[in-house]
Amino acid sequence: MKILVINGPNLNLLGEREPGIYGNDTLESLCGEISQRAAELGFECDFFQSNHEGAIIDTLHAARLEYDGIIINAGAYTHYSYAIRDAIAAIHIPVIEVHISNVHTREEFRHHSVISPVCTGVIAGLGKKSYLCALEYFR
């Protein structure tokens, strides 16, 4: 099983950005924990982070030929990127949408996801455990 974890805009600033919401873990430490759990499950796991919508779309397109599943935290693109939504719909592999914070307890614009309808599932509000729970889906 080969899984790709995609992190969108501003997630490169984990550990610095609003630690009261996102915690103190850096993106590097988060990826390390995900890698460790993936190895325990016998999975291969790769990571991609970009602040650019087109780069995320290109990565989703390429993933269809190489990965068995995707875990995506599209950041703010979750709420308005129909282009990322269409890319997920086009690739025909399971995609789990994750969020570190509980988006439903935050600003109203975060309550709606345009990508959820084309994702296999959604996990939000569990901090870094959202990613680890998403890995479990692929067991």
Backbone bond lengths (Angstrom), bond angles and torsions (degrees), N, CA, C in turn:
res aa  C-N    CA-C-N  psi(-1)  N-CA   C-N-CA  omega(-1)  CA-C   N-CA-C  phi
1 M - - - 1.462 - - 1.528 107.69 -
2 K 1.308 114.91 128.33 1.460 120.88 -179.54 1.529 108.36 -120.99
3 I 1.323 116.11 121.05 1.469 123.02 -174.80 1.528 109.52 -117.30
4 L 1.327 115.90 139.55 1.463 122.45 173.38 1.518 108.52 -111.06
5 V 1.317 116.24 130.55 1.465 122.40 175.42 1.525 107.06 -106.95
6 I 1.327 115.50 120.31 1.465 122.07 179.96 1.522 108.86 -110.80
7 N 1.322 115.82 127.57 1.461 121.84 175.09 1.518 108.89 -117.64
8 G 1.317 115.80 131.91 1.446 122.20 -176.05 1.514 114.04 -91.53
9 P 1.331 115.71 -154.76 1.453 122.16 -170.25 1.523 114.08 -60.16
10 N 1.311 113.18 139.64 1.460 125.25 174.89 1.522 114.52 73.40
11 L 1.323 117.69 -6.31 1.461 119.02 179.08 1.520 111.57 -73.49
12 N 1.319 117.54 -15.24 1.465 120.85 172.11 1.530 111.08 -66.02
13 L 1.325 117.47 -15.59 1.468 121.78 -179.82 1.529 113.06 -98.36
14 L 1.331 117.41 12.51 1.464 119.03 176.29 1.525 109.65 -55.04
15 G 1.314 115.14 143.14 1.456 120.85 -176.27 1.517 112.42 94.65
16 E 1.333 116.30 -26.13 1.466 122.11 177.29 1.520 110.42 -110.81
17 R 1.316 115.70 -39.45 1.462 122.52 -172.34 1.530 111.33 -80.08
18 E 1.298 117.04 117.56 1.457 123.74 174.42 1.532 112.84 37.31
19 P 1.338 117.63 66.33 1.464 119.97 -176.92 1.533 113.83 -60.18
20 G 1.317 117.51 -23.61 1.461 119.91 176.36 1.520 112.63 -66.20
21 I 1.312 116.53 -24.37 1.469 121.91 178.39 1.521 110.98 -99.87
22 Y 1.331 116.40 -45.21 1.457 121.34 -170.68 1.525 114.61 -103.47
23 G 1.331 117.69 -5.55 1.458 120.67 179.13 1.518 112.48 85.30
24 N 1.322 114.89 -176.02 1.457 122.03 -175.40 1.521 113.63 -102.61
25 D 1.312 117.61 -6.99 1.460 120.22 179.39 1.518 110.43 -68.44
26 T 1.320 116.02 138.96 1.461 120.71 173.82 1.527 109.03 -83.00
27 L 1.309 116.55 166.07 1.460 120.15 176.00 1.528 109.78 -60.15
28 E 1.326 116.66 -39.38 1.465 120.49 179.86 1.526 111.73 -62.27
29 S 1.339 117.22 -44.16 1.470 119.28 179.92 1.521 110.80 -69.29
30 L 1.321 117.02 -36.84 1.460 120.75 176.29 1.528 110.41 -60.93
31 C 1.320 116.68 -47.76 1.469 120.50 179.48 1.524 110.71 -62.67
32 G 1.323 116.84 -35.43 1.464 120.33 176.77 1.521 112.12 -61.78
33 E 1.325 116.65 -43.75 1.473 120.08 178.74 1.524 111.53 -67.13
34 I 1.312 116.27 -39.49 1.467 119.85 177.78 1.531 109.54 -64.10
35 S 1.321 117.21 -44.60 1.472 121.44 178.52 1.512 111.50 -58.56
36 Q 1.323 115.91 -43.66 1.463 120.48 -179.77 1.520 110.95 -61.43
37 R 1.330 116.51 -47.58 1.470 119.80 -179.80 1.527 110.84 -66.50
38 A 1.317 117.24 -38.99 1.467 120.77 177.84 1.528 109.91 -59.93
39 A 1.326 117.07 -43.99 1.468 120.74 178.88 1.519 111.10 -61.86
40 E 1.341 116.58 -41.02 1.466 120.43 177.28 1.521 111.54 -60.15
41 L 1.329 116.22 -33.48 1.464 121.36 179.38 1.531 112.22 -84.31
42 G 1.323 115.89 -5.56 1.458 120.19 -178.39 1.519 113.54 82.13
43 F 1.324 116.89 20.95 1.462 122.61 -179.04 1.524 110.43 -98.87
44 E 1.300 115.18 152.26 1.452 122.14 166.09 1.530 105.74 -96.17
45 C 1.316 117.12 138.65 1.460 120.12 -174.58 1.522 109.75 -137.25
46 D 1.324 116.41 127.74 1.456 122.72 176.44 1.522 109.13 -117.40
47 F 1.329 115.80 161.59 1.457 121.53 -174.70 1.522 110.99 -131.69
48 F 1.337 114.19 146.56 1.455 121.53 175.88 1.515 107.95 -144.90
49 Q 1.321 116.83 134.50 1.462 121.83 174.71 1.511 108.16 -133.44
50 S 1.335 115.47 136.21 1.455 119.96 174.59 1.514 110.05 -151.19
51 N 1.321 114.45 148.58 1.458 121.62 172.71 1.526 110.75 -93.61
52 H 1.333 117.06 6.26 1.460 122.07 -173.70 1.527 111.25 -116.26
53 E 1.305 115.51 123.41 1.460 122.13 -176.90 1.530 112.12 -56.54
54 G 1.310 117.50 -46.65 1.458 120.89 -178.22 1.518 112.74 -62.11
55 A 1.325 117.35 -37.01 1.467 120.70 178.27 1.524 110.84 -65.59
56 I 1.323 116.88 -37.23 1.466 120.59 177.17 1.520 109.84 -66.71
57 I 1.305 117.48 -42.64 1.464 121.78 178.45 1.527 110.49 -62.51
58 D 1.326 117.77 -46.63 1.463 120.75 178.18 1.524 111.06 -59.59
59 T 1.320 117.01 -39.35 1.465 121.44 179.63 1.524 110.98 -67.36
60 L 1.326 117.34 -40.86 1.466 120.41 175.73 1.522 110.97 -61.01
61 H 1.316 117.15 -44.78 1.470 120.77 179.46 1.525 110.73 -59.78
62 A 1.318 117.21 -47.31 1.463 121.26 -178.96 1.530 111.65 -65.98
63 A 1.323 116.75 -32.70 1.467 121.46 -177.00 1.523 112.62 -62.27
64 R 1.306 117.83 -28.09 1.461 120.87 -176.09 1.521 111.91 -61.18
65 L 1.325 117.28 -22.30 1.461 121.76 -177.56 1.528 113.08 -96.75
66 E 1.338 116.34 -8.39 1.464 119.06 -170.76 1.530 114.77 -127.51
67 Y 1.332 118.03 -22.47 1.466 120.42 -171.07 1.526 111.94 -118.93
68 D 1.351 113.27 153.78 1.466 120.74 176.66 1.516 111.90 -89.68
69 G 1.320 117.05 -18.40 1.450 121.52 -179.72 1.512 111.34 -169.07
70 I 1.330 115.02 163.59 1.461 122.51 -178.15 1.516 109.30 -133.53
71 I 1.323 114.76 140.25 1.460 122.69 168.17 1.524 104.98 -112.43
72 I 1.327 116.82 124.51 1.466 119.70 -177.13 1.521 111.76 -128.08
73 N 1.327 114.75 129.56 1.460 122.23 165.50 1.525 104.07 -112.27
74 A 1.307 115.74 97.22 1.465 120.66 -175.23 1.519 112.86 -80.62
75 G 1.340 117.60 4.77 1.456 120.42 -179.92 1.521 110.47 55.49
76 A 1.309 116.26 -141.40 1.465 120.90 -177.74 1.522 112.72 -62.89
77 Y 1.342 117.97 -23.89 1.468 119.73 177.43 1.531 112.01 -61.49
78 T 1.315 116.37 -21.89 1.466 121.66 177.30 1.521 111.49 -51.09
79 H 1.309 116.25 -36.29 1.454 121.71 -168.11 1.525 114.82 -92.57
80 Y 1.346 116.75 -9.69 1.462 116.34 -177.39 1.524 115.70 -151.51
81 S 1.327 119.28 -1.59 1.463 118.64 -175.77 1.525 111.58 -89.75
82 Y 1.315 115.10 93.97 1.457 120.06 174.73 1.523 110.52 -68.15
83 A 1.324 117.19 -24.89 1.459 120.45 177.89 1.530 110.73 -68.10
84 I 1.329 118.19 -42.50 1.470 120.67 175.61 1.521 109.81 -67.53
85 R 1.315 117.41 -38.96 1.459 121.25 176.49 1.522 110.45 -57.69
86 D 1.326 116.66 -47.31 1.463 120.96 -179.21 1.529 111.58 -65.77
87 A 1.325 117.42 -35.90 1.473 120.59 177.53 1.528 110.64 -64.97
88 I 1.322 117.47 -41.86 1.470 120.59 177.44 1.522 110.22 -62.85
89 A 1.322 116.44 -44.28 1.468 120.45 -179.73 1.522 111.60 -62.71
90 A 1.313 117.32 -30.48 1.462 121.92 -174.28 1.526 114.10 -79.82
91 I 1.324 118.59 -19.61 1.464 118.83 -168.91 1.525 114.87 -91.85
92 H 1.290 119.55 -16.86 1.470 123.04 172.42 1.527 114.52 58.43
93 I 1.326 117.24 36.29 1.466 121.69 168.20 1.521 107.21 -128.12
94 P 1.333 118.11 154.75 1.463 119.37 -177.31 1.527 112.52 -63.16
95 V 1.329 115.13 134.44 1.466 122.37 178.13 1.525 107.76 -128.75
96 I 1.332 115.23 125.61 1.458 121.11 176.07 1.527 107.61 -105.86
97 E 1.322 116.39 123.29 1.465 123.26 176.33 1.525 108.38 -84.57
98 V 1.321 116.81 129.28 1.463 120.35 177.69 1.527 110.80 -127.60
99 H 1.329 113.73 154.11 1.462 121.89 173.85 1.515 108.32 -142.13
100 I 1.314 116.16 138.31 1.454 121.50 178.40 1.525 110.08 -69.32
101 S 1.328 116.41 -45.70 1.471 120.92 -179.15 1.526 109.67 -91.75
102 N 1.317 114.75 164.64 1.464 119.81 173.21 1.531 106.68 -84.09
103 V 1.312 115.80 98.84 1.463 121.06 -174.68 1.532 111.92 -61.46
104 H 1.324 117.20 -21.33 1.468 120.55 -177.36 1.525 113.20 -81.12
105 T 1.317 116.77 -7.80 1.470 120.40 176.30 1.521 111.67 -105.95
106 R 1.325 115.62 6.80 1.454 121.01 -177.06 1.522 110.89 -106.89
107 E 1.318 117.13 -159.34 1.460 121.52 -178.27 1.533 109.94 -55.93
108 E 1.315 115.21 149.03 1.460 120.38 -175.41 1.529 113.27 -57.79
109 F 1.331 117.67 -36.64 1.464 119.02 -178.14 1.527 111.81 -63.41
110 R 1.335 117.78 -20.07 1.467 121.09 179.06 1.532 112.58 -84.36
111 H 1.308 117.65 -6.49 1.467 120.67 -176.66 1.518 113.20 -75.09
112 H 1.311 118.18 -15.78 1.466 121.17 -177.55 1.520 110.23 -116.05
113 S 1.319 115.50 132.57 1.459 121.73 176.31 1.516 108.78 -115.02
114 V 1.332 116.46 127.49 1.463 119.06 175.84 1.522 111.10 -83.26
115 I 1.345 117.30 -14.43 1.466 118.95 179.63 1.527 113.48 -92.37
116 S 1.330 118.51 -20.63 1.467 120.77 -178.34 1.524 114.17 -52.54
117 P 1.333 119.20 -42.75 1.468 118.78 -177.26 1.529 114.68 -62.44
118 V 1.316 118.49 -20.02 1.465 120.30 179.80 1.528 112.11 -107.98
119 C 1.323 116.93 4.18 1.463 121.39 176.26 1.530 109.42 -94.80
120 T 1.312 115.36 154.57 1.456 121.55 178.56 1.518 110.97 -68.93
121 G 1.333 116.70 -36.29 1.455 122.06 -179.82 1.508 110.53 -162.53
122 V 1.342 115.02 170.24 1.465 122.33 -178.59 1.527 108.24 -135.18
123 I 1.329 115.86 132.85 1.464 121.78 175.60 1.525 106.90 -129.49
124 A 1.327 116.67 125.04 1.469 120.06 -177.22 1.521 110.50 -142.07
125 G 1.324 114.42 149.38 1.455 120.58 169.33 1.511 115.69 88.12
126 L 1.314 118.85 6.22 1.461 120.78 -178.05 1.524 112.69 -104.00
127 G 1.329 116.14 15.68 1.458 119.47 -176.42 1.514 109.49 64.06
128 K 1.335 115.88 -144.63 1.462 119.37 -178.95 1.520 112.01 -64.37
129 K 1.308 117.50 -20.54 1.468 120.96 178.72 1.526 111.94 -65.56
130 S 1.330 117.41 -19.47 1.466 119.55 175.39 1.524 109.96 -57.23
131 Y 1.329 116.93 -42.16 1.464 121.42 179.23 1.528 110.78 -67.78
132 L 1.327 116.39 -42.62 1.458 120.55 -177.77 1.527 110.98 -66.25
133 C 1.323 116.54 -37.51 1.469 120.16 175.52 1.530 110.73 -65.05
134 A 1.317 115.93 -38.12 1.470 119.62 178.48 1.525 110.66 -62.53
135 L 1.329 117.48 -38.93 1.473 120.32 176.27 1.521 111.08 -57.53
136 E 1.335 115.71 -39.66 1.463 120.04 -178.54 1.513 112.63 -59.91
137 Y 1.310 116.89 -31.01 1.469 120.12 178.26 1.530 110.75 -57.13
138 F 1.316 116.23 -37.12 1.460 120.91 -174.58 1.530 113.57 -81.16
139 R 1.320 118.16 -1.70 1.470 121.93 178.72 1.488 112.11 -57.43
